Amino acid sequence: MTSMNDSDTTLSELRELVREFRDRRGWARFHTPKNLTMAIAVEAAELMEQFQWLAQDEAWELAEDAGRLKMMSEELADILIYALSFAEALHLDVATAIVDKLARNAKKYPEDDSRGRASWLDRIKGGEA
């Protein structure tokens, strides 16, 4: 497989690579919405496991451990592969979904009111939750 990076690889190219990988193995029949969402959750849990029981400063230190960083990169790849497979299965346009969601979030979390704040966390600390 040719070397690729974020700067010169399109989402469409990644989707095609994932689709080809799936199809060459005859796995399309297993790529149902239920199975793919479960796979995303499992892989996300495997990524979270890298941080389990760590303090915040220890979590940042993982980036300095090449072996752990490689493991996290592989787990992230698994999550993204399954997410692209989910989009493929349901014929979702990922770029449109992201742009639309960011627009909704911009309205929900205006810059002036949200800068440097996790409003849901502030409510919990203030006893409003």
Rosetta constraint file for C-alpha pairs under 8 A:
AtomPair CA 4 CA 8 HARMONIC 7.07 0.50
AtomPair CA 4 CA 9 HARMONIC 6.27 0.50
AtomPair CA 5 CA 9 HARMONIC 5.91 0.50
AtomPair CA 6 CA 10 HARMONIC 7.75 0.50
AtomPair CA 9 CA 13 HARMONIC 6.46 0.50
AtomPair CA 9 CA 14 HARMONIC 7.30 0.50
AtomPair CA 10 CA 14 HARMONIC 6.53 0.50
AtomPair CA 11 CA 15 HARMONIC 6.14 0.50
AtomPair CA 12 CA 16 HARMONIC 6.16 0.50
AtomPair CA 13 CA 17 HARMONIC 6.27 0.50
AtomPair CA 14 CA 18 HARMONIC 6.24 0.50
AtomPair CA 15 CA 19 HARMONIC 6.03 0.50
AtomPair CA 15 CA 84 HARMONIC 6.11 0.50
AtomPair CA 15 CA 85 HARMONIC 7.53 0.50
AtomPair CA 15 CA 88 HARMONIC 7.55 0.50
AtomPair CA 16 CA 20 HARMONIC 6.00 0.50
AtomPair CA 17 CA 21 HARMONIC 6.15 0.50
AtomPair CA 18 CA 22 HARMONIC 6.18 0.50
AtomPair CA 18 CA 81 HARMONIC 6.54 0.50
AtomPair CA 18 CA 84 HARMONIC 7.46 0.50
AtomPair CA 18 CA 85 HARMONIC 7.02 0.50
AtomPair CA 19 CA 23 HARMONIC 6.02 0.50
AtomPair CA 19 CA 85 HARMONIC 7.31 0.50
AtomPair CA 19 CA 88 HARMONIC 7.97 0.50
AtomPair CA 20 CA 24 HARMONIC 5.99 0.50
AtomPair CA 21 CA 25 HARMONIC 6.69 0.50
AtomPair CA 22 CA 26 HARMONIC 6.30 0.50
AtomPair CA 22 CA 27 HARMONIC 5.31 0.50
AtomPair CA 22 CA 28 HARMONIC 6.23 0.50
AtomPair CA 23 CA 27 HARMONIC 6.14 0.50
AtomPair CA 23 CA 28 HARMONIC 6.28 0.50
AtomPair CA 27 CA 31 HARMONIC 6.72 0.50
AtomPair CA 30 CA 35 HARMONIC 6.99 0.50
AtomPair CA 31 CA 35 HARMONIC 6.15 0.50
AtomPair CA 31 CA 36 HARMONIC 5.92 0.50
AtomPair CA 31 CA 85 HARMONIC 7.19 0.50
AtomPair CA 31 CA 86 HARMONIC 7.48 0.50
AtomPair CA 31 CA 89 HARMONIC 6.90 0.50
AtomPair CA 32 CA 36 HARMONIC 6.02 0.50
AtomPair CA 32 CA 86 HARMONIC 7.74 0.50
AtomPair CA 32 CA 89 HARMONIC 6.81 0.50
AtomPair CA 33 CA 37 HARMONIC 6.04 0.50
AtomPair CA 33 CA 86 HARMONIC 6.20 0.50
AtomPair CA 33 CA 89 HARMONIC 6.87 0.50
AtomPair CA 33 CA 90 HARMONIC 7.46 0.50
AtomPair CA 34 CA 38 HARMONIC 6.22 0.50
AtomPair CA 35 CA 39 HARMONIC 6.11 0.50
AtomPair CA 36 CA 40 HARMONIC 6.16 0.50
AtomPair CA 36 CA 82 HARMONIC 6.00 0.50
AtomPair CA 36 CA 83 HARMONIC 7.47 0.50
AtomPair CA 36 CA 85 HARMONIC 7.21 0.50
AtomPair CA 36 CA 86 HARMONIC 5.83 0.50
AtomPair CA 37 CA 41 HARMONIC 6.31 0.50
AtomPair CA 37 CA 82 HARMONIC 7.79 0.50
AtomPair CA 37 CA 83 HARMONIC 7.89 0.50
AtomPair CA 37 CA 86 HARMONIC 7.27 0.50
AtomPair CA 38 CA 42 HARMONIC 6.18 0.50
AtomPair CA 39 CA 43 HARMONIC 6.13 0.50
AtomPair CA 39 CA 79 HARMONIC 7.80 0.50
AtomPair CA 39 CA 82 HARMONIC 6.69 0.50
AtomPair CA 40 CA 44 HARMONIC 6.03 0.50
AtomPair CA 40 CA 78 HARMONIC 7.73 0.50
AtomPair CA 40 CA 79 HARMONIC 5.27 0.50
AtomPair CA 40 CA 82 HARMONIC 5.82 0.50
AtomPair CA 40 CA 83 HARMONIC 6.66 0.50
AtomPair CA 41 CA 45 HARMONIC 6.13 0.50
AtomPair CA 42 CA 46 HARMONIC 6.36 0.50
AtomPair CA 43 CA 47 HARMONIC 6.37 0.50
AtomPair CA 43 CA 75 HARMONIC 6.13 0.50
AtomPair CA 43 CA 76 HARMONIC 7.76 0.50
AtomPair CA 43 CA 78 HARMONIC 6.35 0.50
AtomPair CA 43 CA 79 HARMONIC 5.66 0.50
AtomPair CA 44 CA 48 HARMONIC 6.18 0.50
AtomPair CA 44 CA 75 HARMONIC 7.31 0.50
AtomPair CA 44 CA 76 HARMONIC 7.64 0.50
AtomPair CA 44 CA 79 HARMONIC 6.37 0.50
AtomPair CA 45 CA 49 HARMONIC 6.06 0.50
AtomPair CA 46 CA 50 HARMONIC 7.05 0.50
AtomPair CA 46 CA 75 HARMONIC 6.75 0.50
AtomPair CA 47 CA 51 HARMONIC 7.65 0.50
AtomPair CA 47 CA 72 HARMONIC 6.05 0.50
AtomPair CA 47 CA 75 HARMONIC 5.59 0.50
AtomPair CA 47 CA 76 HARMONIC 7.03 0.50
AtomPair CA 48 CA 52 HARMONIC 6.43 0.50
AtomPair CA 50 CA 68 HARMONIC 7.77 0.50
AtomPair CA 50 CA 72 HARMONIC 7.39 0.50
AtomPair CA 51 CA 59 HARMONIC 5.97 0.50
AtomPair CA 54 CA 58 HARMONIC 5.66 0.50
AtomPair CA 54 CA 59 HARMONIC 5.83 0.50
AtomPair CA 55 CA 59 HARMONIC 6.20 0.50
AtomPair CA 56 CA 60 HARMONIC 6.54 0.50
AtomPair CA 57 CA 61 HARMONIC 6.43 0.50
AtomPair CA 58 CA 62 HARMONIC 6.78 0.50
AtomPair CA 59 CA 63 HARMONIC 7.94 0.50
AtomPair CA 61 CA 65 HARMONIC 7.25 0.50
AtomPair CA 62 CA 68 HARMONIC 6.34 0.50
AtomPair CA 62 CA 69 HARMONIC 6.61 0.50
AtomPair CA 63 CA 68 HARMONIC 7.42 0.50
AtomPair CA 63 CA 69 HARMONIC 5.64 0.50
AtomPair CA 64 CA 69 HARMONIC 7.49 0.50
AtomPair CA 65 CA 69 HARMONIC 6.01 0.50
AtomPair CA 66 CA 70 HARMONIC 6.07 0.50
AtomPair CA 67 CA 71 HARMONIC 6.35 0.50
AtomPair CA 68 CA 72 HARMONIC 6.14 0.50
AtomPair CA 69 CA 73 HARMONIC 6.07 0.50
AtomPair CA 70 CA 74 HARMONIC 6.27 0.50
AtomPair CA 71 CA 75 HARMONIC 6.34 0.50
AtomPair CA 72 CA 76 HARMONIC 6.08 0.50
AtomPair CA 73 CA 77 HARMONIC 6.13 0.50
AtomPair CA 74 CA 78 HARMONIC 6.27 0.50
AtomPair CA 75 CA 79 HARMONIC 6.34 0.50
AtomPair CA 76 CA 80 HARMONIC 6.20 0.50
AtomPair CA 77 CA 81 HARMONIC 5.96 0.50
AtomPair CA 78 CA 82 HARMONIC 6.21 0.50
AtomPair CA 79 CA 83 HARMONIC 6.06 0.50
AtomPair CA 80 CA 84 HARMONIC 6.00 0.50
AtomPair CA 81 CA 85 HARMONIC 6.10 0.50
AtomPair CA 82 CA 86 HARMONIC 6.04 0.50
AtomPair CA 83 CA 87 HARMONIC 6.28 0.50
AtomPair CA 84 CA 88 HARMONIC 6.12 0.50
AtomPair CA 84 CA 94 HARMONIC 7.97 0.50
AtomPair CA 85 CA 89 HARMONIC 6.09 0.50
AtomPair CA 86 CA 90 HARMONIC 6.32 0.50
AtomPair CA 87 CA 91 HARMONIC 5.64 0.50
AtomPair CA 87 CA 92 HARMONIC 4.68 0.50
AtomPair CA 87 CA 93 HARMONIC 6.89 0.50
AtomPair CA 87 CA 94 HARMONIC 6.76 0.50
AtomPair CA 88 CA 92 HARMONIC 6.41 0.50
AtomPair CA 92 CA 97 HARMONIC 7.62 0.50
AtomPair CA 93 CA 97 HARMONIC 6.21 0.50
AtomPair CA 94 CA 98 HARMONIC 6.17 0.50
AtomPair CA 95 CA 99 HARMONIC 6.14 0.50
AtomPair CA 96 CA 100 HARMONIC 5.93 0.50
AtomPair CA 97 CA 101 HARMONIC 6.03 0.50
AtomPair CA 98 CA 102 HARMONIC 6.07 0.50
AtomPair CA 99 CA 103 HARMONIC 6.23 0.50
AtomPair CA 100 CA 104 HARMONIC 6.31 0.50
AtomPair CA 101 CA 105 HARMONIC 6.06 0.50
AtomPair CA 102 CA 106 HARMONIC 5.99 0.50
AtomPair CA 103 CA 107 HARMONIC 6.60 0.50
AtomPair CA 104 CA 108 HARMONIC 6.25 0.50
AtomPair CA 105 CA 109 HARMONIC 5.72 0.50
AtomPair CA 106 CA 110 HARMONIC 5.61 0.50
AtomPair CA 106 CA 111 HARMONIC 7.46 0.50
AtomPair CA 109 CA 113 HARMONIC 6.88 0.50
AtomPair CA 109 CA 114 HARMONIC 5.65 0.50
AtomPair CA 110 CA 114 HARMONIC 5.85 0.50
AtomPair CA 111 CA 115 HARMONIC 5.53 0.50
AtomPair CA 114 CA 118 HARMONIC 7.17 0.50
AtomPair CA 114 CA 119 HARMONIC 7.01 0.50
AtomPair CA 117 CA 122 HARMONIC 7.35 0.50
AtomPair CA 118 CA 122 HARMONIC 6.19 0.50
AtomPair CA 119 CA 123 HARMONIC 6.23 0.50
AtomPair CA 120 CA 124 HARMONIC 6.47 0.50
AtomPair CA 120 CA 129 HARMONIC 8.00 0.50
AtomPair CA 121 CA 125 HARMONIC 6.22 0.50
AtomPair CA 122 CA 126 HARMONIC 6.06 0.50
AtomPair CA 123 CA 127 HARMONIC 6.12 0.50
AtomPair CA 123 CA 128 HARMONIC 4.95 0.50
AtomPair CA 123 CA 129 HARMONIC 5.76 0.50
AtomPair CA 124 CA 128 HARMONIC 5.66 0.50
AtomPair CA 124 CA 129 HARMONIC 4.89 0.50
